[in-house]
Each structure stands twice: as C-alpha cells, then as structure tokens.
Amino acid sequence: MRKGVKVSIIGGVFAAMVGAAGYGAFNVVSALGGGGGPGVPVVKSGPPDADEVKETSEAFFAAWEKGDGSTAASLTNYAGEAGALLAAYRDVAHIDDVRITPGTTSGHTVPFSVEATVSYEGKSEPLAYDSELTVVRGKTTGKALVDWEPSVVHPELKGKGDTLVTGEAAAPPIEAVDRNGAVLTAEKYPSLGPILDALREKYGEQAGGTPGVELTIRRGESQQDEADTTLVTLTEGEPGRLPTTISATAQAAAEKAVQQYDESSVVAVKPSTGEVLAVANHREDGWNAAFLGQLAPGSTMKIVSAATLIDNGLTTADGPAPCPDDATWQSATFHNLEGMVADEQATLSESFARSCNTAFVKYADEVAVDSLTKEAEERFGLGSTNNWQVGVPTFDGSVPASGGPDTAANMLGQGKVQMSPLNMASVTATAMTGQFRQPVIVAQDLDDRELAQAEGLPASTAQQLRQMMNRTATSGSGAQAMSGLSGNIGAKTGSAEVDGQETANSWFTGYRDDVAAAAMAQEGGRGGEVAGPIVAAVLRAGG
C-alpha cells in the first residue's frame, strides 16, 4: 500500500521539472552577473541587515502568493529543493488563494501566518497555519536569501523528501477504540496523534472503512518511522473500527502527567499480557520518543545488570556488592551520586536500592564483554535481532557488546546502551513476571504478525529482582516518588549523563500490581524527582 494519497505521476514529474528550471534560472542570472572585472559590485559578507531581511522575505512571500514557485525558489539558498516543493504545493497539493501575513521580525527570523484554499474535484476547504523563515547571507553570491527548510512551506514538513499532496487517501480513516470500547482521538489524547496515523496507515484497509479526499503530508525517505499526516479533509471517508490495547483511563493520566515536565515521555504496559495501556509525550518537536527514543537509560538499566550478575553466578540479592566512593575500570573512574555514603559491606539489594554505581563497576572484570548483551537479548527480548512487532514503528533497544570502559559504563545504562521508555517498561514487566511478553498496541490475531520471543528469567532471578525493586520503591531511591501507592509495588531510578548537557536525563521505571510504566525527561535531572512522579501518576490511575 502506498503512503500518502493517490496522485497523478504527471504532477510529480512536473514538480521535479519546475524545481530544476528554477535552479537553472537562478544559475543563469548569477552567471550573467559576471565573475569579476570592472564595474562588478563587491560580494557582501556578514549577516544580512534589517532592510535585507525585510526585502528578501517580502519578495519571497509575494512570489509564493502568486504561485510563482520558480521566483520564490530563486530567493532561497537551495533553489532546486525549494522549487520542487513550491511547485508541488500549487500543482499536487492544489493549494491556491494564498495570503501570507508576516509577524514581528526577530533578528533574521520572520514568523508568518498562511491562509489559503485547498481545492480538488469541485471540493474546497480553507487551510490556515503558522510558520517562520530565516534570512541568511548566500555563501557564494553574497545575496540575502531565505535559509531553505521544508518547514518554511509548512511546519509539519520535517525532513528531506516530505511533500504535500491532495487526492484520495491511500488508507481509509479509522475509529480507534480503547480496550473497553471508548473512542480514542488525537483531539482528546494529543500524544496518540502520530500513533493513530501509523495505525491508520497499516490497518486502515483491514478495518473496513472507505477512503475520503484529503490534503496530506507524505513522508520522505528520511521520515520512514513517521506515518503520513492528514491536514485537511475535503470529503469524509467512512472510518473502520479498530480495537487497541490502550486504556483511556491510563492514557488520560499519562497525558496529564507529562504536561508537568518539558521533553518528557511515558509508556505503561500490562505485564501479564504485554499490552500497551498508555503512551504519552510532551515534546516541542512532537516526536513519539516514548516508542522511538534512543537514549541512555541510566541506572534503570541496573535491572538488567543485576539479572546478569545473578544469572552468571557472580552474586545474589543478599550477596556482596560493595559500594565504595569510586571505582576504576580500564583507566576510567566512576563515581556515585553526590552525597552517597560508601558502604564496603553492602549487599546487591542494598546497592541496587541506593543506586550505587561503583557496586556494579566492581563486577565489570568478572563479566564477559557480551554478558550484558546476552542477558538483554535472550532473557529480556531487547535488541534489533528480536524485531518487535508492536503494531506501529518502535525502537527495540540496543545493548552492544562493548569492550574497554564501556563494559562498565553499559552496566550503569551509559556507554553504548540505548533504550526508549517502551523498552524500559517492558524490562520492568519482564522482571516482575519472569516472562518476556513483547509489547503490542493492537492484538496479534488482527494480522497474525510474528511477535518477538525470549527465554525470560529463571524463577529465582525474577524473585530477587522483585525483592530489590520493592526495596527501592519502599525505602530506597524511589520511595519518595512511589509514596502512597498501595499494592504490589517496585521501582528503579535512573539519571543518564549526556555529553553537551549540563543536566542529566531523568529516568524512572516501576510497577504496581498488573501495570508497569517507565518515563524519561530530557535534562530533567535525578530520576526520582521528575520521571518518578510521572510514573507514579500513571501507576496510580491503573489499567
């Protein structure tokens, strides 16, 4: 099934030709200006001044309003790409009557609003949105030019190859419902927007609806993990009903929780089945980092690291795991969080509950380079070799076998380890039940897709992990966040340092009865202080 909407190939070819023509015209004009000699003006340098910003932006807007994509493109620093997209805007997306209103310029950036009309086969609908452009100095011409990005034309055009098309939708609309039959919409649950788009793209035809006519953002090759996005509906299609595993109650709690913290994401799953109960993001870029994020998970990874130590016979929950002030491995020195008191007599359970880094580093010379990798892949189902089939695109975790200092750093959820909140929610569910159940957001029998498999944990290992996570939740580093939660509870805190960031990323994962959740807040600091309250709010809501 093709992405986007069905459009004539002639329109695509025409857009490419116009783009090429615009680029050629720009070069011809530049060439006629001369390459030197008497009377040739000196090429300007430095940032454009206020007059240049005003003149260039106004000329660009005027050409765009007239539908003159070639001239508008010649006023950018990437005329070929700009010309193709602006031609598609008019001839493939069928957008006309464009009216652009500039806002107040800030430096070299000009915000603006667009009002236009989308017309197709006798149907018309209004289109309105806001965007911005920046004027820069051309590197070779010295001219003031619009710094070209697809988002200049529309903010939802995020990557190379993204374009706008109007026509019959490639997939019928869906009416997604939660596990109890409640209708799920992006208006009520904003974080579900990209997920509903992805579900429509994959299951729209199977759900049994009929397509309408729409203006759509068609994603390019650089945005393959993102589904096409409908901007305007000209003719309503008939939606097909699509059951999901989402709990409207948990989803509402997740949406509310992430709104308290910038750049945060959370996922909740049902450990007994692997069903996704909630997924929410609060990010300026609108990205589904909850499913697709690839970040170091910090000390939440110690769940997998502790299981590695236990399963390889190196220690047990009640066995030794001394916690010195610092520990050195392969010339790299590791420290604990500021204020942690050393304890050379600590057990693994005690060091886990306090989130002692050095206790795990001290075992780095006793594990093989690939011990953590094998534990993650074979028992917790993580890694690309397992190829999760959730129902929408996901990142499936990465725990490479890394030598040198990374052997120790990986055990702390740093080094080369990368996870998403979905991955860590699954890790917690596996630790709680002892069984890996690949997360799903639609039932497997909907399309008989093959789910990832893993061995799961020995019963004794799972029991010890639950003991350590319960200790963390009741008297350890996660106790403040989990305070007031009744039932069978467990948790693990994490903070992940990232090069170039002054403040660490905040991570937290926990469970309560048959709900496991994990959250991440970029530059949020300590796990228990930011990500912890997000997880606790979702666990409090239940499934």
C-alpha positions as CSV (number, residue, x, y, z in Angstrom):
1,M,0.0,0.0,0.0
2,R,1.4,3.4,-1.0
3,K,1.9,6.0,1.6
4,G,0.0,9.3,1.4
5,V,-2.7,9.8,-1.1
6,K,-3.1,8.7,-4.7
7,V,-1.9,11.4,-7.1
8,S,-1.1,11.6,-10.8
9,I,2.6,10.8,-11.7
10,I,2.4,13.7,-14.1
11,G,2.2,16.1,-11.1
12,G,5.4,14.6,-9.6
13,V,7.3,14.9,-12.8
14,F,6.1,18.4,-13.3
15,A,7.2,19.4,-9.8
16,A,10.7,18.0,-10.5
17,M,10.9,19.8,-13.8
18,V,9.8,23.1,-12.3
19,G,12.3,22.7,-9.5
20,A,15.1,22.0,-12.0
21,A,14.0,25.0,-14.1
22,G,14.0,27.3,-11.1
23,Y,17.5,26.2,-10.1
24,G,18.8,26.7,-13.7
25,A,17.2,30.1,-13.9
26,F,19.0,31.1,-10.7
27,N,22.3,30.0,-12.0
28,V,21.9,31.7,-15.4
29,V,21.0,35.0,-13.6
30,S,24.1,34.6,-11.4
31,A,26.3,33.9,-14.3
32,L,25.1,36.9,-16.2
33,G,26.1,39.0,-13.2
34,G,29.7,38.4,-14.1
35,G,32.6,36.7,-12.3
36,G,34.8,39.7,-11.9
37,G,36.2,42.7,-13.8
38,P,35.5,46.4,-13.8
39,G,32.1,47.5,-12.5
40,V,31.2,44.3,-10.8
41,P,30.0,45.0,-7.2
42,V,31.8,43.6,-4.3
43,V,30.2,40.5,-2.9
44,K,28.7,41.3,0.6
45,S,29.6,39.3,3.7
46,G,28.4,39.0,7.2
47,P,24.8,38.6,8.4
48,P,22.1,40.4,6.4
49,D,20.9,43.7,7.8
50,A,17.3,44.5,8.7
51,D,16.5,46.0,5.3
52,E,17.8,42.9,3.5
53,V,15.7,40.7,5.8
54,K,12.6,42.7,5.1
55,E,13.2,42.9,1.3
56,T,14.0,39.3,0.8
57,S,11.2,37.9,2.9
58,E,8.6,40.2,1.3
59,A,9.8,39.2,-2.2
60,F,9.7,35.5,-1.3
61,F,6.1,35.9,0.2
62,A,5.0,37.8,-2.9
63,A,6.2,35.2,-5.3
64,W,4.7,32.4,-3.2
65,E,1.3,34.1,-3.1
66,K,1.3,34.4,-6.9
67,G,2.1,30.7,-7.3
68,D,5.5,31.6,-8.9
69,G,7.5,28.9,-7.3
70,S,10.5,29.4,-9.6
71,T,11.0,33.0,-8.5
72,A,10.3,32.2,-4.8
73,A,12.9,29.4,-5.0
74,S,15.5,31.7,-6.5
75,L,15.3,33.7,-3.4
76,T,16.4,30.7,-1.2
77,N,19.8,29.1,-0.8
78,Y,18.6,25.7,-2.1
79,A,16.6,26.7,-5.2
80,G,16.3,23.1,-6.6
81,E,14.6,21.7,-3.5
82,A,12.6,24.8,-2.9
83,G,11.3,24.9,-6.4
84,A,10.1,21.3,-6.4
85,L,8.3,21.7,-3.1
86,L,6.7,25.0,-4.0
87,A,5.5,23.6,-7.4
88,A,4.0,20.6,-5.6
89,Y,2.3,23.0,-3.2
90,R,0.4,24.5,-6.1
91,D,0.0,21.7,-8.6
92,V,0.0,18.5,-6.5
93,A,-1.5,19.7,-3.2
94,H,-3.8,22.0,-5.2
95,I,-3.4,24.9,-2.7
96,D,-4.2,28.4,-4.1
97,D,-5.6,31.8,-3.0
98,V,-2.5,32.0,-0.7
99,R,-2.4,35.0,1.6
100,I,0.7,35.5,3.8
101,T,0.8,37.8,6.8
102,P,4.3,38.5,8.3
103,G,4.7,38.8,12.0
104,T,7.2,40.8,14.0
105,T,10.7,40.1,12.8
106,S,13.2,38.8,15.5
107,G,16.8,39.3,14.3
108,H,16.9,37.4,11.0
109,T,13.8,35.3,11.6
110,V,10.4,36.3,10.3
111,P,7.3,34.5,11.6
112,F,4.3,34.5,9.4
113,S,0.8,33.1,9.0
114,V,-0.7,31.5,5.9
115,E,-4.3,31.4,4.8
116,A,-5.2,29.5,1.7
117,T,-7.7,27.3,0.0
118,V,-7.4,23.6,-0.9
119,S,-9.4,22.7,-4.0
120,Y,-9.9,19.3,-5.6
121,E,-12.5,17.9,-8.0
122,G,-15.1,20.6,-7.1
123,K,-14.5,20.5,-3.3
124,S,-12.8,23.3,-1.4
125,E,-11.7,23.8,2.2
126,P,-9.7,26.5,4.0
127,L,-6.2,26.0,5.1
128,A,-4.5,28.1,7.8
129,Y,-1.2,27.6,9.7
130,D,1.8,29.5,11.1
131,S,5.4,29.1,10.1
132,E,8.7,31.1,10.0
133,L,11.7,31.6,7.9
134,T,15.2,32.9,8.5
135,V,17.2,35.1,6.1
136,V,21.0,34.4,5.7
137,R,23.8,35.6,3.6
138,G,24.5,33.4,0.5
139,K,27.9,31.9,0.7
140,T,28.9,32.4,-2.9
141,T,26.6,35.2,-4.1
142,G,26.6,37.4,-1.0
143,K,22.9,37.9,-1.5
144,A,20.4,37.8,1.3
145,L,18.5,34.5,0.8
146,V,15.8,32.5,2.6
147,D,17.5,29.7,4.5
148,W,15.7,26.8,2.9
149,E,14.0,24.2,5.1
150,P,10.8,22.3,4.0
151,S,9.2,23.5,7.3
152,V,9.2,27.0,5.7
153,V,6.3,25.9,3.5
154,H,4.5,24.0,6.3
155,P,5.8,23.3,9.9
156,E,4.8,19.6,9.5
157,L,7.2,19.2,6.6
158,K,10.1,17.9,8.8
159,G,12.5,16.1,6.6
160,K,14.0,15.8,3.1
161,G,11.5,14.4,0.7
162,D,8.4,15.3,2.7
163,T,5.8,16.9,0.5
164,L,2.1,17.9,0.3
165,V,-0.4,16.0,-1.8
166,T,-4.2,16.2,-2.3
167,G,-6.3,13.3,-3.5
168,E,-8.0,10.1,-2.5
169,A,-6.4,8.9,0.7
170,A,-4.3,5.8,0.5
171,A,-5.9,4.3,3.6
172,P,-9.5,4.7,4.9
173,P,-9.9,6.6,8.2
174,I,-10.1,4.5,11.4
175,E,-12.2,4.9,14.6
176,A,-9.7,3.6,17.1
177,V,-11.2,2.4,20.4
178,D,-9.6,1.5,23.7
179,R,-9.8,-1.8,25.5
180,N,-13.3,-1.0,26.8
181,G,-14.7,0.4,23.5
182,A,-14.1,4.1,24.3
183,V,-13.2,6.2,21.2
184,L,-9.7,7.5,21.0
185,T,-9.0,10.7,19.2
186,A,-5.9,13.0,18.8
187,E,-8.1,15.9,20.0
188,K,-8.7,14.3,23.3
189,Y,-5.4,12.5,23.6
190,P,-2.8,14.5,21.7
191,S,0.0,12.1,22.2
192,L,-1.9,9.4,20.3
193,G,-1.9,11.6,17.1
194,P,1.2,10.0,15.4
195,I,0.2,6.6,16.7
196,L,-3.3,6.8,15.2
197,D,-1.8,8.0,11.9
198,A,0.5,4.9,11.9
199,L,-2.3,2.6,12.8
200,R,-4.5,4.0,10.0
201,E,-1.7,3.6,7.5
202,K,-1.1,0.0,8.5
203,Y,-4.6,-1.2,9.4
204,G,-7.0,1.2,7.7
205,E,-8.0,-1.1,4.8
206,Q,-8.2,-4.1,7.1
207,A,-10.5,-2.1,9.5
208,G,-13.1,-2.0,6.6
209,G,-13.6,1.7,6.0
210,T,-13.6,3.7,2.8
211,P,-11.2,6.5,1.9
212,G,-12.0,10.1,1.6
213,V,-10.2,13.0,-0.2
214,E,-7.5,14.7,1.9
215,L,-4.6,17.1,1.9
216,T,-1.8,15.0,3.3
217,I,1.8,15.3,4.4
218,R,3.5,12.5,2.5
219,R,6.7,11.5,4.4
220,G,10.0,11.2,2.6
221,E,12.7,8.5,2.9
222,S,14.3,10.3,5.9
223,Q,11.0,10.0,7.9
224,Q,10.1,6.4,7.4
225,D,9.3,5.8,11.1
226,E,6.6,8.5,10.9
227,A,3.2,8.0,9.2
228,D,1.7,10.4,6.7
229,T,-0.4,13.1,8.3
230,T,-3.8,14.4,7.2
231,L,-4.0,18.2,7.3
232,V,-7.4,18.9,5.7
233,T,-10.3,16.6,4.8
234,L,-12.2,17.6,1.7
235,T,-14.5,14.6,1.5
236,E,-15.1,12.4,4.6
237,G,-14.3,8.8,4.3
238,E,-16.1,6.0,6.2
239,P,-14.0,5.0,9.2
240,G,-13.5,1.4,10.1
241,R,-13.5,0.4,13.8
242,L,-10.0,-0.6,15.1
243,P,-9.7,-2.0,18.7
244,T,-6.5,-1.2,20.5
245,T,-5.0,-2.2,23.9
246,I,-5.0,1.3,25.2
247,S,-6.8,2.1,28.4
248,A,-8.5,5.5,28.2
249,T,-8.1,5.9,32.0
250,A,-4.4,5.3,31.9
251,Q,-3.9,7.4,28.8
252,A,-5.6,10.4,30.3
253,A,-3.4,10.1,33.4
254,A,-0.3,9.8,31.2
255,E,-1.2,12.8,29.1
256,K,-1.7,14.9,32.3
257,A,1.5,13.6,33.9
258,V,3.8,14.5,31.1
259,Q,2.4,18.0,30.8
260,Q,4.1,18.8,34.1
261,Y,7.6,18.4,32.6
262,D,9.2,19.5,29.4
263,E,10.6,17.0,26.9
264,S,9.1,14.0,28.8
265,S,7.6,10.7,27.7
266,V,6.0,7.7,29.4
267,V,4.7,4.3,28.5
268,A,2.6,1.8,30.5
269,V,2.1,-1.9,29.8
270,K,0.2,-4.8,31.3
271,P,2.9,-7.3,32.5
272,S,0.6,-10.3,32.3
273,T,-0.1,-9.8,28.6
274,G,2.4,-7.2,27.2
275,E,-0.5,-4.9,26.1
276,V,0.3,-1.2,25.9
277,L,-2.0,0.7,28.2
278,A,-0.8,4.2,27.7
279,V,1.8,6.2,25.7
280,A,2.3,10.0,26.1
281,N,4.8,12.6,25.1
282,H,5.3,16.3,25.9
283,R,7.9,17.5,23.4
284,E,8.4,20.6,21.4
285,D,9.1,18.6,18.3
286,G,6.0,16.4,18.6
287,W,8.1,13.2,18.2
288,N,7.0,9.9,19.6
289,A,10.1,9.5,21.8
290,A,8.1,7.1,24.1
291,F,8.3,4.4,21.3
292,L,11.2,5.7,19.1
293,G,13.6,7.3,21.6
294,Q,17.2,6.1,21.6
295,L,18.8,7.3,24.8
296,A,21.0,6.0,27.5
297,P,18.6,4.8,30.3
298,G,20.9,5.4,33.2
299,S,20.5,3.4,36.3
300,T,17.2,1.9,35.3
301,M,19.4,-0.4,33.3
302,K,20.6,-1.9,36.6
303,I,17.6,-4.2,36.5
304,V,19.2,-6.0,33.5
305,S,22.7,-5.6,35.0
306,A,21.6,-7.1,38.3
307,A,20.0,-10.0,36.5
308,T,23.2,-10.5,34.6
309,L,25.2,-10.8,37.8
310,I,22.7,-13.2,39.3
311,D,22.3,-15.4,36.2
312,N,26.1,-15.6,35.8
313,G,26.5,-16.8,39.4
314,L,28.6,-13.7,40.5
315,T,26.3,-12.7,43.4
316,T,22.7,-12.7,44.6
317,A,20.3,-10.1,46.0
318,D,21.6,-10.9,49.5
319,G,25.2,-11.5,48.3
320,P,28.0,-9.0,48.3
321,A,28.1,-5.8,46.2
322,P,30.4,-3.3,48.0
323,C,29.7,0.4,47.4
324,P,33.0,2.4,47.6
325,D,33.2,6.1,46.8
326,D,34.7,5.4,43.4
327,A,35.8,2.5,41.2
328,T,38.2,2.4,38.2
329,W,37.8,0.1,35.2
330,Q,40.1,0.3,32.1
331,S,41.5,3.6,33.1
332,A,38.0,5.2,33.6
333,T,37.0,6.2,37.1
334,F,33.3,6.0,38.1
335,H,31.6,7.9,41.0
336,N,28.3,7.7,42.8
337,L,25.8,10.5,43.0
338,E,26.9,13.3,45.2
339,G,26.1,12.7,48.9
340,M,26.0,8.9,48.7
341,V,27.9,7.3,51.7
342,A,30.2,4.5,50.9
343,D,29.4,1.0,52.2
344,E,32.0,-1.7,51.7
345,Q,29.7,-4.3,53.3
346,A,26.7,-3.6,51.1
347,T,24.6,-6.4,49.5
348,L,23.4,-6.3,45.9
349,S,19.9,-5.5,47.2
350,E,21.2,-2.5,49.3
351,S,23.4,-1.2,46.4
352,F,20.6,-1.6,43.9
353,A,18.1,0.2,46.2
354,R,20.5,3.1,46.7
355,S,21.5,3.1,43.0
356,C,25.2,2.7,43.8
357,N,27.2,2.9,40.6
358,T,30.5,1.6,41.9
359,A,29.0,-1.7,43.1
360,F,28.3,-2.6,39.5
361,V,31.5,-1.3,38.2
362,K,33.4,-3.5,40.6
363,Y,31.9,-6.5,38.9
364,A,33.0,-5.4,35.4
365,D,36.1,-7.5,35.4
366,E,34.1,-10.6,36.2
367,V,31.6,-10.4,33.4
368,A,32.4,-11.2,29.7
369,V,32.2,-8.4,27.2
370,D,28.9,-9.8,25.9
371,S,27.3,-11.0,29.2
372,L,25.0,-7.9,29.4
373,T,24.2,-8.2,25.7
374,K,23.1,-11.8,26.0
375,E,21.0,-11.1,29.1
376,A,19.3,-8.2,27.4
377,E,18.6,-10.1,24.2
378,E,17.9,-13.7,25.4
379,R,16.0,-13.0,28.6
380,F,14.5,-9.5,28.2
381,G,13.8,-9.6,24.4
382,L,15.7,-6.4,23.7
383,G,17.8,-5.6,20.6
384,S,17.2,-5.4,16.9
385,T,17.6,-9.2,16.5
386,N,14.3,-9.6,18.2
387,N,12.4,-7.3,15.9
388,W,9.4,-6.2,17.9
389,Q,6.1,-6.1,16.1
390,V,4.1,-3.8,18.3
391,G,1.7,-2.7,15.6
392,V,3.4,0.7,15.0
393,P,7.1,1.5,14.5
394,T,9.3,1.2,17.6
395,F,12.9,1.2,18.7
396,D,13.7,-2.2,20.2
397,G,16.6,-1.3,22.4
398,S,20.4,-1.7,21.9
399,V,22.9,-3.3,24.2
400,P,26.0,-3.9,22.1
401,A,28.9,-5.9,23.4
402,S,31.4,-3.1,24.1
403,G,34.9,-3.6,25.5
404,G,37.1,-1.1,27.4
405,P,35.5,1.4,29.8
406,D,32.1,0.8,28.0
407,T,31.9,-2.7,29.6
408,A,31.4,-1.0,33.0
409,A,29.5,2.0,31.6
410,N,27.0,-0.2,29.9
411,M,26.1,-1.8,33.2
412,L,25.2,1.6,34.5
413,G,22.9,2.3,31.5
414,Q,25.5,4.6,29.9
415,G,28.2,3.8,27.4
416,K,26.7,2.4,24.2
417,V,23.3,1.3,25.7
418,Q,20.2,2.9,24.2
419,M,16.6,2.5,25.3
420,S,13.2,4.0,24.9
421,P,10.6,4.3,27.7
422,L,8.7,1.4,26.0
423,N,11.8,-0.7,26.3
424,M,12.2,0.0,30.0
425,A,8.5,-0.6,30.7
426,S,9.0,-4.0,29.1
427,V,12.1,-4.6,31.1
428,T,10.2,-3.9,34.3
429,A,7.3,-6.1,33.2
430,T,9.7,-9.0,32.5
431,A,11.4,-8.5,35.9
432,M,8.0,-8.6,37.6
433,T,6.6,-11.7,35.9
434,G,9.8,-13.5,34.9
435,Q,8.4,-13.8,31.4
436,F,9.1,-11.6,28.3
437,R,5.9,-10.7,26.6
438,Q,6.5,-8.4,23.6
439,P,4.5,-5.2,23.9
440,V,1.6,-4.8,21.5
441,I,-0.8,-1.9,20.8
442,V,-3.2,-4.0,18.7
443,A,-4.0,-7.7,19.1
444,Q,-1.7,-10.2,17.4
445,D,-4.6,-12.0,15.8
446,L,-5.6,-8.8,14.0
447,D,-2.9,-9.6,11.4
448,D,-1.2,-12.8,12.7
449,R,2.2,-11.0,12.8
450,E,5.0,-12.9,14.5
451,L,5.9,-11.5,17.9
452,A,9.5,-11.4,19.3
453,Q,10.3,-14.2,21.7
454,A,12.8,-14.5,24.6
455,E,13.6,-17.1,27.2
456,G,12.6,-15.0,30.2
457,L,14.1,-15.2,33.6
458,P,14.7,-18.1,36.0
459,A,12.1,-18.0,38.7
460,S,14.8,-17.3,41.4
461,T,16.2,-14.4,39.4
462,A,12.8,-12.8,38.9
463,Q,12.0,-13.2,42.6
464,Q,15.2,-11.5,43.6
465,L,14.6,-8.6,41.1
466,R,11.1,-8.1,42.6
467,Q,12.6,-8.0,46.1
468,M,15.2,-5.4,45.1
469,M,12.7,-3.3,43.2
470,N,10.2,-3.4,46.1
471,R,13.0,-2.3,48.4
472,T,13.8,0.6,46.1
473,A,10.2,1.6,46.0
474,T,9.6,1.5,49.7
475,S,12.8,2.6,51.3
476,G,15.3,3.3,48.5
477,S,15.9,6.0,45.9
478,G,12.4,5.5,44.5
479,A,10.5,5.8,47.8
480,Q,9.6,9.5,47.6
481,A,8.0,9.1,44.1
482,M,6.2,5.9,45.0
483,S,4.9,7.2,48.3
484,G,1.2,6.5,48.9
485,L,0.9,3.7,46.3
486,S,-0.6,0.6,47.7
487,G,-0.5,-3.0,46.4
488,N,2.5,-4.9,45.0
489,I,5.0,-2.2,44.0
490,G,8.6,-1.9,42.8
491,A,10.8,0.7,41.2
492,K,14.2,1.7,39.9
493,T,15.5,5.2,39.5
494,G,18.0,6.5,36.9
495,S,19.8,9.6,35.7
496,A,21.8,9.5,32.5
497,E,24.6,11.9,31.8
498,V,24.8,13.1,28.2
499,D,27.7,14.9,26.5
500,G,26.9,18.6,26.0
501,Q,24.2,18.7,28.6
502,E,24.6,20.4,32.0
503,T,21.8,18.4,33.5
504,A,21.3,14.6,33.2
505,N,18.3,13.0,31.7
506,S,15.8,11.8,34.3
507,W,14.6,8.1,34.1
508,F,12.3,6.1,36.3
509,T,10.5,2.8,36.0
510,G,8.1,1.0,38.3
511,Y,5.2,-1.4,38.7
512,R,2.1,-1.6,40.7
513,D,0.0,-4.8,40.6
514,D,-0.5,-5.5,36.8
515,V,0.8,-2.2,35.4
516,A,4.4,-1.4,34.6
517,A,5.5,2.0,33.5
518,A,8.7,3.9,32.5
519,A,9.3,7.6,31.9
520,M,12.1,9.8,30.7
521,A,12.5,13.6,30.8
522,Q,15.4,15.0,28.9
523,E,17.6,17.3,31.1
524,G,15.2,16.5,34.0
525,G,17.9,15.7,36.5
526,R,17.5,12.9,39.1
527,G,15.1,10.1,38.2
528,G,13.1,10.2,41.4
529,E,12.4,13.9,41.1
530,V,11.0,14.3,37.6
531,A,10.4,11.0,35.8
532,G,9.4,9.4,39.1
533,P,6.2,11.5,39.6
534,I,5.2,10.8,36.0
535,V,5.4,7.0,36.5
536,A,3.7,7.2,39.9
537,A,0.7,9.2,38.4
538,V,0.2,6.6,35.7
539,L,0.5,3.7,38.2
540,R,-2.0,5.4,40.5
541,A,-4.5,5.5,37.7
542,G,-4.1,1.8,37.0
543,G,-5.1,0.0,33.8
